[in-house]
Structure formats: C-alpha cells, structure tokens
Amino acid sequence: MFFKKKDVRFYEKHVENFSHGLITILVDVQTDVHYVHSWITSGGGGITPLLDENGEVIVEKPI
C-alpha cells in the first residue's frame, strides 16, 4: 500500500515551555508569515500573527 507524502504547511521556529503552558512560533511555508501559538494547561489557547515593533506582520523569507 502506498501513501502520498503530505506537504507541510507550518513548521515550528521556536518553542518555549512554561510552568502553565507553551508558546510556539510557527512559520507558514507558503506565505512566510510568522504566528504566535499559545497553549495553557488549564484549557485555553490561541494563535495570532506575530507583529514587529511597528505593528507590521513579520514576514521572513528563508535565506
């Protein structure tokens, strides 16, 4: 049986563990937009685009 390899849309650029949760920086490989994903052990979480000091979405092309 053959399976088609699934293309990866996001990759983890940075992960930080805290006593009450996790913060991950995800990068969309199609748009290069960075996202902050948070997860709290009490059951909450969310995702939002990562912004720079001017309030602009961080878009970083791979080197």
Secondary structure, DSSP 8 states (H G I E B T S, - for coil): ---------EEEEEEEEETTEEEEEEEETTT-BEEEEEEETTS-EEEEE-B-TTS-B-B----
